[in-house]
């Protein structure tokens, strides 16, 4: 039996569950530095979670996604970074991460966002329209795993810097 999945904005009551989901989701991922839960906490503390959604099944938080502002060296404004996105291991590969991404992008569009970028797995994120964008880079991230999705049709040119919270390690 598949429980009904509800995607909704996070509340203060979700904070501990979001941390648990994030830790569990990245625990066995070899490319992770296992700081994702600290990044989310630092984004929240800085009031930089523009969109923060949870996936809930039977009243239990089973997934989370965060979107936060980025800066771009060419001065382009109103772009956001996606990440991290987390789903409890026992719920992965059931479309929950995809539902979180789609709803998050929809909410960014409703806010008038110009675009979204991320560092992630090429085979996964291309299905949402993310592409490698020549001329748009993120220092420290190989170009083949850095993706952008213009929401207004314009791709900026320059270097993207994610929020300072992405440097959090505890």
N, C-alpha and C positions, 0 to 999 in steps of 0.2 A: 504494500500500500504506500503510495506516494503522498506525503503531507502537502497541503497547500502552502506555497511559498509566498510570503508577503514582503515586498520591498518598501521600506519607509525611511524617513530621516532618523538619524540617531537621536537618542535622548540621553540625559544625564544618567539615567538608570542603566544604560547599555555599556557604559565605559568599561567596566570589568570584563564583561562578556566579549567585547570587541578585542580587548587585550588577549584574552584566552584564545579566541578564534585566530587572531593574527599569529600568535606564537605557534599554535598547532599547525596552521597552514604552511608555515615556512620551515618548520622543525627539520624536515628531512631533505629540503631543497639545497643541493650542494652549492649552487651559485649564490646562495643567500649568505649575508654576513650576520644574520639573525638579529638585526636591529630594527626591523619593521615596526614592532610594537612601540619602540622608543620614538620612532619617527611620527607615528600617529599621535602619541601623547604630546610630543613637542609641537606638532601642528595645532593640536587642540589648545594647548597652553598659550600659544601665540595668537589664538583666534584666527588661524589661517585655514581652517577647514571650510572652504567655500561651499562644498557639497560633501556630506558625510552620510552615507546610507548603510543600512543593515538589511540583510535578508533574514527572515524569521520563519521558522517552521514549528508549528505546534507551540507557539509562545517562546521558543528558544532561538537566540541569535546564532545563526550558522554561517553568516558571511558578512563582510564589510568592504566598503570601498571609500577611498578618500580622493578628493580633488582640491588642489590648492594653487594659489597664484604662482606664476613663474615670471621672471624678468627676461627680456630679450635685448641683446646689445644694440639692436637697430632702433630701439625705442618703441617697438610695437607693444601695445597694451592689450589687456583683457584676454590674455592667454593663460591656460591652466595646465597643471601637471596632474596626470592620473597616477595614483598609487599611494600606498600599496592597495592591492585588491586581495582579499583573503577569503577562503572558504574552508570550513572544517574538512579534513581529509575524507571522512566517510560520506560527505556530500559532494565531493568534487566529481567532475565529469558528468554532471546532471544539468548543466545549463544555468546554474546559479550565478557563477561569475559573469557569464554573458548577460544575464538579466540585470545584474548590478551595473555593468558597464553601459548597457543601453539606456537604463533609467538615468544614470548619472550624466551621460552625454545629453539626454533630453532636457534634464534640469539645467545644465550649463547653457544650452541653446536658449532656454526660456529666460535665463539671466542676461542674455545678449552677449555671451562669450564669443570671442573671435576665433578661438581654436583651442586645441588640447594637444599635449605631447606626453611622451612616456618613454621609459627604457623598459624593454620587455622582449618576449619571445616572438620572433617574426611570424611563425606559422599561426600563432594565436591572434595577434592584434590586427593583422591585415584584414581579417574577416569583418572588422568593424569600420574599415575605411582608412585606417592608419597606414601611412607610407613613409619610407625613408625620404627625407626632403633635402635634396642637394642645396647647400648654402645655409642650412640650419643645423647647428651642431650642439652637442652637449659635451663639454670637456670631461674627460674621464670615461666616457661611454663610447664604445665602438659604434661607428655610423650604422652598421647593419642591425643594431638592436635599439637604435634611437628612432622614434616614430613621431610623426605629426599628423594631425587631422584638422585642417582649416574648416571652421564652421561658417566663415564668411567668404570663402573662396580665395582668400589671399594667404600665401605662405610667406612668413617673414624670412629675412636673411640675417643671420648673425648667430650669436652664441646664447643658448638658453641656460638660465641658472634657476635651478629648483630652489624652493624656500630653504632658508638656513636650517630648518628642522630636519632636513634630510641628512644632515651631518651628525644627528643625535646618535649616541652609541650606548646610552644608559638612561 
